[in-house]
């Protein structure tokens, strides 16, 4: 299959309520990942590795940060075929509404998608973590003569209640669909796989359509969501195939999953491999110096570029770009996203004069079980303790979600604060 026949459309995410306050100032695909990346870098990198030359990103909510990242990172030169472009929600003569769901977003951009001149459309999520061979996915769609192909993942009963579960016959054709089954009766008879531990097939929310068939199903059905409306209705008339993907995959839908997925990347054998030389994850080149560590100790730490770390003890943590960490600091099971810029010596003097901490983590702080967003200022002797039973709270400069303390972007935690 010639991958020049495929246009990729990446869904740029909605409000992202479950990842608030990380999504207070940015959409989900723009949330930092693994110290130096953004979530959007995952599908973008897989598109490039597969040879997909035309990529459109559909955006709507808090999209400035994502637009800026795409513009700075994914520029195609004049000698490279194809393009990377933003398709933002807009008022037109055909529609004056925001995107109402995944299918509605594609429907509102059908004209632009059709104008690309490609035979196939691959629809991808911008906030999942996995590494898939999209060329193999597209080739399976063509060879099986499917109208629609859905990537599916084997899952167990516990996971099935939060996903769309599909019934596949022996030939791989999808014959039934149940959205987030809550009871055993809902899922009875929907088993598809031979694995007794993972007998169900869950939709990963990514699809391949022929451009013509995509236009037909979205024109004939006014539903706003692929999983809830379009796919169940299409089963009556369309040949829908399931492409089984049994590699690592995470839909980063909650704060707890985001936290655990990031910390796992600092483990000795992470589930998601950032070190594959054949299929690297691309991101914005920042030309930062290597991080400087002046003392202390580190154990299972993923350390990004441009940091300055003094006598600190850091364990099981992710330390992001331009992170500044002072003396006698203890950090455990924490994601520190770093900073967008360095403060100048003049800035530091002004901070001292005004009694405000500088960007980073100041002397004597103890941080456990937290997410520190970019440009946060953590003062001297601040203590953030991990409390698994901590109730959800929301304060001016910190929030707790699912037992995790989150310090939002640009927040200030004054000297001596105990959380």
C-alpha positions in Angstrom: 0.0 0.0 0.0 1.3 3.5 -0.8 1.0 5.6 2.4 0.7 8.7 0.2 -2.9 7.5 -0.2 -3.5 8.1 3.5 -4.3 11.4 5.3 -4.1 11.3 9.1 -6.5 13.4 11.1 -5.6 13.8 14.8 -8.3 14.8 17.2 -7.0 17.6 19.4 -9.0 17.0 22.5 -11.9 18.6 24.3 -12.1 20.3 27.7 -10.0 17.6 29.5 -11.8 18.0 32.8 -10.3 14.9 34.4 -6.8 16.3 33.9 -7.5 19.7 35.4 -5.5 21.8 36.4 -3.0 20.5 33.9 -5.6 21.4 31.2 -6.4 24.8 32.7 -4.1 26.6 30.2 -3.7 23.9 27.5 -5.6 21.2 25.7 -4.8 17.5 26.6 -2.5 16.7 23.6 -0.3 19.7 24.7 0.2 18.4 28.2 3.9 17.7 28.9 5.0 14.0 28.9 8.2 12.2 30.1 10.1 15.4 30.9 10.5 16.9 27.4 7.7 15.7 25.1 4.0 16.6 24.6 1.2 14.0 24.3 0.6 15.0 20.6 4.2 13.9 19.8 3.2 10.3 20.1 0.8 10.0 17.2 2.8 12.6 15.2 5.9 10.5 15.4 4.1 7.3 14.4 2.7 9.1 11.4 6.2 10.1 10.2 7.6 6.6 10.8 4.7 5.2 8.7 5.4 7.5 5.8 2.1 9.5 6.1 2.8 12.8 4.4 -0.4 14.7 5.1 -1.4 15.3 8.8 -4.3 17.5 10.0 -4.8 18.3 13.7 -8.3 19.3 14.7 -8.3 21.8 17.6 -10.8 23.7 19.6 -10.3 24.1 23.4 -7.3 25.9 24.9 -5.5 25.4 21.7 -2.8 28.1 21.7 -0.1 26.0 23.4 -0.8 23.1 21.0 -0.7 25.4 18.0 2.6 26.9 19.1 4.1 23.5 19.7 3.0 22.2 16.2 4.3 25.3 14.5 7.7 25.2 16.2 8.2 21.4 15.8 6.6 20.1 12.6 7.7 22.3 9.8 8.0 20.6 6.3 10.5 22.1 4.0 9.7 23.0 0.3 11.3 19.8 -0.9 9.2 17.5 1.3 5.8 16.5 -0.1 2.7 16.8 2.1 1.9 19.1 5.0 1.0 19.4 8.7 -1.9 21.7 9.3 -4.3 22.9 12.0 -8.0 22.6 11.3 -9.5 24.7 14.1 -13.2 24.9 14.9 -14.6 27.9 13.0 -17.8 29.5 12.0 -18.7 28.9 8.4 -21.7 29.3 6.2 -22.4 25.6 6.8 -22.0 25.7 10.6 -21.6 28.1 13.5 -21.1 25.6 16.3 -18.2 24.2 18.1 -17.2 20.6 17.6 -19.8 18.6 19.5 -17.9 15.2 19.5 -15.3 13.2 17.6 -17.6 12.5 14.6 -19.0 16.0 14.5 -15.5 17.4 14.4 -14.6 15.3 11.4 -18.0 16.1 9.7 -17.4 19.8 10.0 -14.0 19.4 8.3 -15.1 16.9 5.6 -14.6 19.5 2.9 -11.0 20.1 3.9 -10.3 16.4 4.3 -11.8 15.5 0.9 -9.7 18.3 -0.7 -6.5 16.5 0.4 -7.2 14.1 -2.5 -6.4 10.9 -0.5 -8.2 7.6 -0.8 -8.1 6.8 2.9 -8.5 8.7 6.2 -6.9 7.5 9.4 -8.5 9.1 12.5 -6.3 9.2 15.6 -6.5 10.4 19.2 -4.1 13.1 20.3 -3.9 11.9 23.9 -3.0 8.2 23.9 0.3 6.6 24.7 1.4 3.7 22.4 3.6 3.0 19.4 1.8 1.4 16.4 2.9 0.6 12.9 0.3 2.7 11.1 1.4 1.4 7.7 0.5 -2.1 8.9 -2.8 -0.8 10.1 -3.6 0.8 6.8 -2.5 -2.2 4.8 -4.7 -4.5 6.8 -7.7 -2.2 6.0 -7.0 -2.4 2.3 -6.3 -6.1 2.1 -9.4 -7.0 4.1 -11.5 -4.9 1.8 -13.1 -3.2 4.8 -15.3 -0.1 4.7 -14.1 0.7 8.2 -11.3 -0.7 10.3 -11.0 -0.2 14.0 -7.9 -0.8 16.0 -8.8 -3.0 19.0 -6.9 -4.1 22.1 -7.4 -7.3 24.1 -8.6 -6.4 27.7 -9.8 -8.1 30.8 -13.3 -7.8 32.5 -12.2 -5.1 34.9 -11.1 -2.8 32.1 -14.1 -3.5 29.9 -16.5 -1.4 31.9 -14.7 1.8 30.8 -14.3 1.0 27.1 -16.2 0.2 24.0 -16.2 -3.6 23.6 -16.5 -5.2 20.2 -17.5 -8.7 19.1 -15.3 -10.1 16.3 -15.9 -13.3 14.3 -13.2 -15.7 13.3 -12.4 -13.7 10.2 -11.9 -10.5 12.2 -15.1 -8.8 11.1 -16.9 -6.9 13.9 -20.5 -8.1 14.4 -21.5 -6.4 17.7 -20.7 -3.5 19.9 -21.3 -2.6 23.6 -20.4 0.8 24.9 -18.9 0.7 28.4 -20.7 -2.5 29.7 -21.5 -2.2 33.4 -23.0 -5.6 34.2 -22.2 -9.2 33.2 -25.4 -9.3 31.3 -24.3 -6.4 29.2 -21.1 -8.2 28.1 -22.4 -11.8 28.0 -21.4 -13.5 24.7 -19.1 -10.6 23.6 -15.8 -12.5 24.1 -13.6 -12.5 21.0 -10.1 -13.6 21.9 -8.6 -17.0 22.9 -6.8 -15.4 25.9 -8.7 -16.4 29.0 -7.2 -13.4 31.0 -8.1 -10.9 28.2 -11.1 -12.3 26.4 -12.6 -9.0 25.2 -11.7 -6.7 22.4 -11.8 -2.9 23.2 -11.9 -0.2 20.7 -8.9 2.1 20.8 -10.8 4.9 19.3 -8.7 5.0 16.1 -10.1 4.2 12.7 -9.3 3.9 9.0 -12.1 4.8 6.5 -12.1 5.2 2.7 -12.6 8.9 2.2 -15.7 8.2 0.2 -17.2 5.9 2.9 -16.4 8.3 5.6 -18.3 11.1 3.8 -21.3 8.7 3.3 -21.6 7.6 6.9 -21.2 11.1 8.3 -23.8 12.5 5.9 -26.3 9.8 6.5 -26.0 9.8 10.3 -26.1 13.0 12.4 -24.5 11.4 15.5 -21.8 13.4 17.1 -19.5 10.5 18.4 -17.9 7.6 16.5 -18.1 5.1 19.4 -21.6 5.9 20.6 -23.4 6.7 17.3 -21.5 6.2 14.0 -19.9 2.8 14.4 -23.0 1.0 15.9 -25.2 2.4 13.1 -22.7 1.6 10.4 -22.7 -2.1 11.4 -26.0 -2.6 9.6 -24.6 -1.7 6.2 -20.7 -1.6 6.4 -18.0 -4.2 6.5 -16.1 -3.3 9.7 -12.9 -5.1 10.6 -10.9 -5.2 13.8 -7.1 -4.7 13.7 -5.8 -6.4 16.8 -3.0 -4.4 18.5 -1.6 -6.2 21.5 1.3 -3.8 22.4 1.4 -1.3 25.2 -1.5 1.2 25.0 -2.8 3.8 27.5 -5.7 6.1 27.2 -4.5 8.8 29.5 -7.9 9.9 30.7 -7.4 10.4 34.5 -4.9 12.2 36.7 -3.9 8.9 38.3 -3.2 7.2 35.0 -1.2 10.3 33.8 0.8 10.2 37.0 1.5 6.5 37.0 2.3 6.4 33.2 4.9 9.1 33.6 6.6 7.6 36.7 6.8 4.2 35.0 9.0 5.8 32.3 11.6 6.4 35.1 11.5 2.6 36.0 14.4 0.4 35.0 12.3 -1.5 32.5 9.5 1.0 31.5 6.4 -0.3 29.7 6.8 2.4 27.0 10.2 2.4 25.4 11.6 5.9 24.7 14.9 4.5 23.6 14.1 2.8 20.3 16.7 4.2 17.8 14.6 3.1 14.8 11.4 4.8 15.9 12.3 7.8 18.1 9.7 10.1 19.5 10.0 13.5 17.8 9.5 16.8 19.7 10.6 20.4 19.5 14.4 20.9 19.4 15.3 23.3 22.1 19.1 23.3 22.0 19.5 23.2 25.7 22.7 22.2 27.6 22.9 18.9 29.5 21.6 18.9 33.0 24.1 19.7 35.7 24.0 17.7 39.0 26.2 19.1 41.7 25.7 16.4 44.4 23.2 14.4 46.2 21.8 11.1 45.0 19.4 9.9 42.3 17.6 6.5 41.9 15.2 5.7 39.0 15.1 9.3 37.7 14.2 10.4 34.2 16.1 13.6 33.8 15.5 16.0 30.9 17.8 18.7 29.5 18.8 22.0 30.9 18.4 21.4 34.6 20.5 22.6 37.5 20.4 20.3 40.5 22.3 20.9 43.7 22.6 18.6 46.8 19.3 16.9 46.3 17.9 13.4 46.9 15.6 12.3 44.1 13.9 8.9 43.7 11.4 7.4 41.3 10.7 10.8 39.6 10.6 12.6 36.3 12.5 15.9 36.2 11.6 18.1 33.2 13.3 20.7 31.1 15.1 23.6 32.8 14.3 22.3 36.3 16.1 24.2 39.1 16.4 22.3 42.3 18.1 23.7 45.4 20.1 22.3 48.3 18.9 19.6 50.8 15.8 19.0 48.6 14.1 15.6 48.8 11.9 14.5 45.9 10.0 11.2 45.7 7.5 9.8 43.2 7.0 13.2 41.7 6.6 14.6 38.2 8.4 18.0 37.8 7.6 19.5 34.4 10.3 22.1 34.6 10.1 25.6 33.1 9.6 27.4 29.8 12.5 29.8 30.4 15.4 30.6 32.7 15.2 33.5 35.1 18.0 36.1 34.9 20.2 37.1 37.9 18.1 40.3 37.9 14.9 38.3 38.2 16.3 36.3 41.1 17.3 39.5 43.0 13.8 40.9 42.4 12.3 37.7 43.7 14.5 37.9 46.9 13.5 41.6 47.4 9.8 40.8 47.0 10.0 37.7 49.2 8.9 35.5 46.3 10.5 32.1 45.4 12.3 31.8 42.2 11.1 29.3 39.6 11.9 25.7 40.7 12.2 24.1 44.1 14.1 26.0 46.7 16.3 24.8 49.6 15.1 22.3 52.1 11.9 21.4 50.4 10.4 17.9 50.6 8.1 16.9 47.8 6.3 13.5 47.7 3.6 12.2 45.4 3.1 15.4 43.5 2.9 16.9 40.0 4.7 20.2 39.7 3.6 22.0 36.5 5.8 24.4 34.5 7.2 27.6 35.9 5.9 26.8 39.5 7.7 28.4 42.4 8.2 26.2 45.4 9.7 28.1 48.4 12.2 27.2 51.1 11.3 24.4 53.5 8.0 23.7 51.7 6.6 20.2 52.5 4.2 18.3 50.3 3.5 14.9 51.8 1.9 11.9 50.0 -1.5 11.0 51.5 -3.2 8.2 49.6 -6.6 8.9 51.3 -6.4 12.7 50.7 -9.7 14.1 49.6 -10.0 16.1 46.4 -9.4 19.8 47.2 -9.0 23.0 45.2 -6.9 25.9 46.5 -5.5 29.0 44.9 -2.0 27.5 44.3 -2.6 23.8 44.6 -5.1 21.1 43.8 -5.5 17.5 45.0 -6.9 14.8 42.7 -7.0 11.1 43.3 -4.6 11.4 46.2 -2.1 13.4 44.1 -1.1 17.1 44.8 -0.9 19.2 41.7 0.8 22.5 41.7 -0.5 24.3 38.6 1.5 26.2 36.0 3.0 29.5 37.3 1.7 28.8 40.8 3.6 30.1 43.9 4.0 28.0 47.1 5.4 30.4 49.8 8.3 29.5 52.1 7.4 27.1 54.9 4.1 25.9 53.4 3.0 22.5 54.5 0.5 20.6 52.3 
